């Protein structure tokens, strides 16, 4: 039998050799060939993003960005169900209720990470297989390449929990074609599979079971340029026949979406939907009526302003909004109704759009002085 001391040495040695491949770790960071690989590893929590994961991913991206031997960065999730279902909302709620710093730190560090992805000098490839919502969108959409599969389920469902489509939603959503981004942001509509590509959120579409091969081929590329990586992704994309002939799920409604969601205020959008009266419009009204009126007004303004801002300015604006939500009522009530008690009956305050004053919304956008996000 090993003496206790030498047994400890063996254990320590073992830990040293597998420091990156600890299956209990919430995020795995490995270097394979010329690729830095980030694996979100909380399959039971659908790879929801928490602060400790953000604090591991950010410095690693910065390190790989400077490393001449790293040519690209790949991010993916484990478990087969989700890439990343969002931020760890429960933890933020608990913190916000008691005035814990986490409610400030989480958003600050998450948005700093979103910016690092958006400005990354190395090609960044997100394999968005499975559920990709909220925080998971922030980990992927700002990178160069987003590979969707038939299992991808995209949504920005924040208005249903008294939040707003953050993580740079104010940047990428108004830049989608027509008014799709406004529609997705206000209603939380879910896009599946190839529709995520057709909406302009993904750049490529590949069969889910082909992703391990794609990853191997990406890793095997010898000092590739962005063009080499694009060519490889394209070669997989072209071969994928799933849902190839299907038309975009929103195609038949695009004309209505573009006209109904181009109004300047939430009240006007609601008015237009009521006047339209089509089954599609009535369905959108029903959805919007369930959302936090405060969130809806905040979101519409966020997208209208974000349309002409840089990603950095959008994230700075969104940080102000995040802190306004932490100070308010609806976020805690939305999380209670949707995630904790699951009664799906949030009692919003104010309960109607008309009761959310312009002055209140203006206040949400005000600078935070020394507490502003600095990028």
C-alpha positions in Angstrom: 0.0 0.0 0.0 1.1 3.5 -0.7 2.1 5.6 2.3 -0.4 8.5 2.8 2.2 11.1 1.7 3.2 9.3 -1.5 -0.5 8.6 -2.2 -1.1 12.4 -2.0 1.8 12.9 -4.4 0.2 10.5 -6.9 -3.1 12.3 -6.6 -1.5 15.7 -7.0 0.4 14.5 -10.1 -2.8 13.1 -11.5 -4.6 16.4 -10.9 -1.8 18.2 -12.7 -2.0 16.1 -15.8 -5.8 16.4 -16.1 -6.3 19.9 -14.8 -8.4 20.9 -17.8 -10.4 17.8 -18.2 -12.1 17.8 -14.8 -15.6 16.5 -15.7 -17.0 18.3 -12.7 -15.7 21.6 -13.9 -18.5 23.9 -15.2 -16.5 24.9 -18.2 -13.7 23.0 -19.9 -10.9 25.0 -21.5 -8.5 23.0 -23.8 -6.1 23.5 -26.6 -6.2 21.0 -29.4 -4.1 21.6 -32.5 -4.4 25.2 -33.5 -7.8 25.6 -31.8 -8.7 26.8 -28.3 -11.9 25.0 -27.3 -14.4 26.2 -24.7 -16.9 23.6 -23.6 -19.9 24.7 -21.4 -20.3 21.8 -19.0 -23.4 22.1 -16.9 -25.7 19.7 -18.8 -28.2 19.4 -16.0 -28.6 23.2 -15.9 -28.8 23.2 -19.8 -25.3 24.8 -19.6 -26.7 28.0 -18.1 -24.0 30.6 -17.6 -22.9 31.6 -14.1 -20.4 34.1 -12.9 -17.6 31.6 -12.2 -17.9 30.3 -15.9 -17.7 33.9 -17.2 -14.6 34.5 -15.0 -12.9 31.5 -16.5 -13.8 32.0 -20.1 -12.9 35.7 -20.4 -9.2 35.5 -19.5 -8.8 32.4 -21.6 -10.2 34.2 -24.7 -7.8 37.1 -24.0 -4.8 34.6 -23.7 -5.7 32.7 -26.9 -6.1 36.0 -28.7 -2.5 36.9 -28.0 -1.1 33.4 -28.6 0.6 33.0 -32.0 -0.1 29.2 -31.9 -3.9 29.6 -31.5 -5.6 30.2 -34.8 -9.3 29.9 -33.9 -11.6 29.6 -30.9 -14.5 27.1 -30.8 -17.3 27.2 -28.2 -19.8 24.4 -27.6 -22.0 22.8 -25.0 -22.2 19.3 -23.5 -25.2 17.1 -22.9 -26.9 17.2 -26.4 -29.8 19.3 -25.3 -28.5 22.8 -25.1 -25.6 25.0 -26.2 -26.5 27.4 -23.4 -30.1 28.1 -22.2 -29.2 31.5 -20.7 -27.7 33.2 -17.7 -28.1 31.8 -14.2 -31.1 33.9 -13.5 -32.0 32.2 -10.2 -28.6 33.2 -8.6 -29.0 36.8 -9.8 -32.5 37.0 -8.4 -31.4 35.8 -5.0 -28.5 38.3 -5.0 -30.6 41.2 -6.2 -33.2 40.7 -3.5 -30.7 41.1 -0.7 -28.6 43.8 -2.5 -25.7 41.4 -3.0 -22.9 42.6 -5.4 -23.5 39.6 -7.7 -26.4 41.5 -9.3 -23.9 44.1 -10.4 -20.9 41.9 -11.0 -22.7 39.3 -13.1 -24.0 41.7 -15.7 -20.8 43.7 -15.8 -18.6 40.7 -16.4 -21.1 39.0 -18.7 -21.2 42.1 -21.0 -17.4 42.5 -20.8 -17.2 38.9 -22.1 -19.8 39.6 -24.9 -17.6 42.5 -26.0 -14.5 40.3 -25.9 -16.3 37.9 -28.3 -17.5 40.8 -30.5 -14.0 42.2 -30.8 -12.0 38.9 -30.8 -9.1 39.1 -33.3 -9.1 35.3 -33.7 -11.9 33.6 -35.7 -14.5 32.5 -33.2 -16.8 29.6 -34.0 -19.9 28.9 -31.9 -21.5 25.5 -32.4 -25.1 26.4 -31.3 -26.5 22.9 -31.2 -29.7 22.7 -29.0 -31.3 25.4 -26.9 -29.6 28.8 -27.4 -31.3 31.6 -25.4 -30.4 34.8 -23.6 -26.9 34.5 -22.2 -26.2 31.7 -24.7 -27.0 34.0 -27.6 -24.5 36.5 -26.1 -21.8 33.8 -26.1 -22.3 33.1 -29.8 -24.0 35.8 -31.9 -21.2 38.4 -31.7 -18.5 35.9 -33.0 -17.5 35.5 -36.6 -19.3 32.1 -37.2 -22.4 30.6 -35.7 -23.2 27.1 -36.7 -26.8 26.1 -36.2 -28.2 22.5 -36.5 -31.7 20.9 -36.8 -31.7 20.9 -32.9 -31.1 24.6 -32.5 -33.8 26.5 -30.6 -33.2 30.2 -30.5 -35.1 32.8 -28.4 -34.7 36.0 -26.5 -37.5 35.5 -24.0 -36.6 38.2 -21.5 -39.7 40.4 -21.7 -41.6 37.4 -20.1 -39.5 37.7 -16.9 -39.4 41.4 -16.5 -36.0 41.8 -18.2 -35.0 42.9 -21.7 -33.1 41.1 -24.5 -29.6 42.0 -23.2 -26.1 40.6 -23.9 -25.9 42.9 -26.9 -29.5 42.3 -28.1 -29.8 46.0 -28.7 -27.0 45.7 -31.3 -27.7 42.5 -33.2 -31.6 42.4 -33.1 -32.2 45.8 -34.9 -29.7 44.7 -37.6 -31.6 41.7 -38.7 -33.6 42.1 -41.9 -36.8 44.1 -41.7 -38.4 44.2 -38.3 -37.6 40.5 -37.4 -35.4 41.6 -34.5 -38.1 43.8 -33.0 -40.6 41.0 -33.3 -38.3 38.4 -31.7 -37.4 40.8 -28.9 -40.9 41.9 -27.9 -42.7 38.5 -28.3 -39.9 36.1 -27.4 -40.8 34.1 -30.5 -38.7 30.9 -30.9 -36.9 30.0 -34.0 -35.9 26.4 -34.7 -33.3 24.7 -36.9 -32.7 26.2 -40.3 -34.9 29.2 -39.5 -32.1 30.4 -37.2 -29.9 30.7 -40.3 -32.7 32.2 -42.4 -33.3 35.0 -39.8 -29.6 35.9 -40.1 -28.7 34.8 -36.5 -26.6 31.7 -37.6 -24.0 31.9 -40.4 -24.0 28.2 -41.3 -26.3 25.1 -40.9 -24.9 21.7 -40.3 -26.4 18.3 -39.2 -26.0 17.9 -35.5 -24.3 14.5 -35.8 -21.7 16.0 -38.2 -20.4 18.4 -35.6 -17.8 16.1 -34.1 -16.3 15.7 -37.7 -16.5 19.4 -38.3 -14.7 20.1 -35.0 -12.0 17.5 -35.9 -11.5 19.2 -39.3 -11.3 22.7 -37.7 -8.7 21.4 -35.2 -6.7 19.8 -38.0 -6.4 23.1 -40.1 -2.8 24.2 -40.3 -2.4 27.9 -39.4 -5.7 28.7 -41.0 -7.0 32.2 -42.0 -10.6 33.3 -41.5 -11.2 32.4 -45.2 -9.9 28.8 -44.7 -12.3 28.4 -41.8 -15.2 29.9 -43.8 -14.4 27.5 -46.6 -14.5 24.5 -44.3 -17.7 25.6 -42.7 -19.2 26.2 -46.1 -18.3 22.7 -47.3 -20.3 21.2 -44.4 -23.1 23.7 -44.9 -23.6 22.9 -48.6 -23.8 19.2 -47.9 -26.5 19.5 -45.3 -29.9 18.7 -46.8 -32.2 18.9 -43.7 -35.2 21.2 -44.3 -33.4 22.6 -47.4 -36.6 23.3 -49.4 -38.7 24.6 -46.5 -39.6 28.3 -46.5 -38.7 30.5 -43.6 -41.3 30.1 -40.8 -42.0 33.9 -40.7 -42.0 34.3 -44.5 -45.8 34.6 -44.9 -45.9 37.1 -42.0 -43.0 39.3 -42.9 -45.1 42.0 -44.5 -47.2 42.3 -41.4 -44.2 42.1 -39.1 -42.4 44.9 -41.0 -45.4 47.2 -40.9 -46.9 46.3 -37.4 -43.6 46.4 -35.6 -42.2 49.6 -37.2 -44.3 51.8 -34.9 -42.5 54.3 -32.6 -44.2 53.3 -29.4 -45.5 50.1 -27.7 -49.0 51.7 -27.6 -48.9 52.3 -31.3 -47.8 48.7 -32.0 -50.7 47.4 -29.9 -53.0 49.8 -31.7 -51.8 48.5 -35.1 -52.2 44.9 -34.1 -55.8 45.5 -32.9 -56.6 47.4 -36.1 -55.1 44.6 -38.2 -57.2 42.0 -36.6 -55.8 39.0 -38.5 -55.3 35.7 -36.7 -51.5 36.5 -36.7 -52.0 39.9 -35.2 -54.4 38.6 -32.5 -51.9 35.9 -31.6 -49.2 38.6 -31.2 -51.5 40.7 -29.1 -52.1 37.8 -26.7 -48.4 37.2 -26.4 -47.6 40.9 -25.8 -50.3 41.2 -23.2 -48.5 38.5 -21.1 -45.2 40.4 -21.1 -44.0 43.0 -18.5 -45.2 46.4 -19.8 -42.1 48.0 -18.3 -39.9 45.5 -20.2 -41.7 46.1 -23.5 -41.2 49.8 -23.3 -37.6 49.5 -22.3 -36.9 46.9 -25.0 -38.4 48.9 -27.9 -36.3 51.9 -26.9 -33.2 49.8 -26.4 -33.5 48.4 -30.0 -34.4 51.8 -31.6 -31.4 53.4 -30.0 -29.1 50.4 -30.4 -29.7 50.3 -34.2 -27.2 53.2 -34.7 -24.8 52.5 -31.8 -21.5 50.5 -31.6 -21.6 47.2 -29.7 -19.6 48.9 -26.8 -22.2 51.7 -26.5 -25.0 49.2 -26.6 -23.5 47.1 -23.8 -22.9 50.2 -21.7 -26.6 51.2 -22.3 -27.7 47.6 -21.4 -25.7 47.6 -18.2 -27.7 50.7 -17.1 -30.9 48.9 -18.0 -29.8 45.7 -16.1 -29.3 47.7 -12.9 -32.7 49.5 -13.4 -34.3 46.0 -13.5 -32.4 45.0 -10.4 -33.9 48.1 -8.6 -37.4 47.4 -9.9 -40.3 45.0 -9.3 -41.0 43.1 -12.5 -37.8 41.1 -12.8 -38.2 39.4 -9.4 -41.9 38.9 -10.0 -41.3 37.5 -13.5 -38.7 35.0 -12.2 -41.0 34.0 -9.4 -43.9 33.3 -11.8 -41.9 31.6 -14.6 -39.0 29.9 -12.8 -39.8 29.5 -9.1 -43.5 29.0 -8.5 -44.2 28.3 -12.2 -47.7 29.6 -11.9 -47.1 31.6 -15.1 -49.2 34.4 -13.7 -46.9 37.4 -13.0 -48.5 40.4 -11.4 -46.7 43.2 -13.2 -46.4 46.7 -11.6 -47.4 48.8 -13.5 -49.8 46.4 -15.0 -50.6 48.4 -18.2 -48.4 50.0 -20.9 -50.2 53.4 -20.4 -49.0 53.4 -16.7 -45.3 53.1 -17.6 -44.4 56.8 -17.9 -41.8 58.1 -20.4 -40.1 59.6 -17.4 -39.7 56.2 -15.7 -38.2 54.7 -18.9 -35.9 57.7 -19.3 -34.6 57.1 -15.8 -33.7 53.5 -16.7 -31.3 54.8 -19.5 -29.5 57.3 -17.3 -25.7 57.0 -16.8 -24.6 55.4 -13.5 -21.5 57.7 -13.0 -18.6 55.7 -11.5 -20.8 52.5 -11.7 -21.1 52.7 -15.5 -19.8 49.8 -17.5 -16.4 50.7 -19.0 -15.3 48.8 -22.0 
